[in-house]
Amino acid sequence: MPKTKREEFIFTAMTSGLMIFIMGVYNVAINNNGLEYASFVQAARTFPLEWLIGFLLAFFVANKTAKHFAFHVVTPADRKIFVILSIQIFTVCTMVPLMSLVGTIEAHGLTCDLPIVWLNFIMAYPLQLLVAGPVCRRIFHKLFREKKDMQGKYPHRT
């Protein structure tokens, strides 16, 4: 897990990017009545702006909110998996409404369909729990673990 602000920035960029792209494909597929190659193309077109907005919301709002609520349920001394799962639950509970609002306004403006769109939680939570979270943690761990291992083996090198 991230230990510094730089690491948190990188981890948040990775997880928000993966979640936003996959959820974008999912939403396009729902709106087009099926998953097609065009779903990926259309999601890729809107991805940069959605990622920027999503990253900012994740880094400045959801990270703090999720940790606040998670540490009312678990403590840092609890088993690592319980801490991770608790933070993921509250991150999804924060990000799904925020990003659904952003996506709905982007696509349709403010409409009465917004509560229906918020059902994205049904897809977003398992995606975060089973795909995006583990994939990003593994990549993050490889990036930052190897660097720390190298520093430990060769402490005289900079």
N, C-alpha and C positions, 0 to 999 in steps of 0.2 A: 504494500500500500504506500501511497505517496507520503514522504516525510518532510519535504520542503515545499515552499510555494511554487517553485519551478516545476517540481515533480507533479504537484497537484494540477498545475496549469496544463502540463502535457497529458496527464491521465484524463482530465476533464475533456480536453480537446479530442482525445481518442474515443472515449465512450460516447460523448455527445455526437460526434461525427458518425460513428457506426449506428447508433440508435436512430438518429435523424434520417439517415439515408434509408435504412431498412423500413422505418415507419413511413417514410415518404413513398417508397415503392408499394407498401401495403395499402396506403390510402389511395394512391392512383389506381391500383388494381381493383379496389372496392368501387371506386367511382366509374371505372371503365368495365365493370362486370367481368373481371377476370385478369389473371396475371399473364402479361405478354412482354415481349422484348420492349415494346413501346413504353411500358410501365417504368422500366429502368431508365430509359432515355428521358422521359418526362420528369421523373424524380431527380435525375441528375441536373436538369436545367434549373430547378428551383433550389437545389441543395446549397450552393454557396451562401445565399442570403439566409436561408433557414439555419444553416450551421452557425453562422455568425450570431444570429439572434439567440439560437439555442445554447451556444457556448456561453454567451454573456449571461443568460438566465441561469444556466447550470453553475457557472463559476461564482457569480455574485449573489444568487438567491438560493437555488436548490441545495448547493453544498452546505451552506450554513444552516438552512432550515432542516435538511435531512439529518445532519449531525445533532442538531439541537433536540429533535424528537427521538432520534435513535438512542441517544445517551440518557434518555428518560426510561428506556426499556432495557438497555444493556449497559455495561460498564466497559471501559477499555481493557480491564483485566479479564473479562469473559473470553471464552474460546473465540479465536479469530473468525471462524466461519459465522458465528452468531452476530458478531459486530458487523461483518461485511453484509450479511443478509439483512440486518436491521437497517443499515444505511441505504442499501439498494431499495428496500421497500419504501422508505420515506422519500428517496430521490424520485422514484417513479410516481409516487403520490403527489409530488410537487411538480414535476416536469410534464406529466401528461396533461393536466388542465392548462398549464401555461402554453405548451406547444400546440395543443389542440385549438386554443384560442387564437394563437398566431396563425396557424394553418387555415383555420376557418375564415378569419378576417382576410387573409391573403387571397384565398380562393373565391369567397362568396360575400365578403363583408359581414357585418353582424346580422345573423339570421336566427330564427327560432330553432334551427337544427343543431345549434351548438351543444345542448345536452346530449343529443344522440352521438355527436362526434366524440364527446368525452368518453364514450364506451371504448375508446382506443386502449384504455387501461387493460382490458381483457387481453389484448395482444402485447402491449408494451411491457407488462410485468414479466410474463414468461420469457419474452425476448431479452430483457435486461438480465434476468436471473440465470437463464440457461445458455445464452449465446453471447451477447455483447459484454456483460460483466466478466465471464471467464476468459473470453478471447482477449479483451483489453488488459486484464490483469496478467495473463500469461506473457503478452508482448511487453508490457510495462516491466514485469519482473525480469525478463530477459535483457531488456535495454539497461536497466539500472542495476541489476544484480551482477551482470558481467563486468560492468564498469567498477563496481565496488570490489569484486573478486580480484580484478586486475590491480587495483590500488593496494589490496592486501598482500598480493604476491610480490609486488615490486614497489615497496613504499618509498624508495629513494627516487623514483621517476615521478615527473609531474604530468 
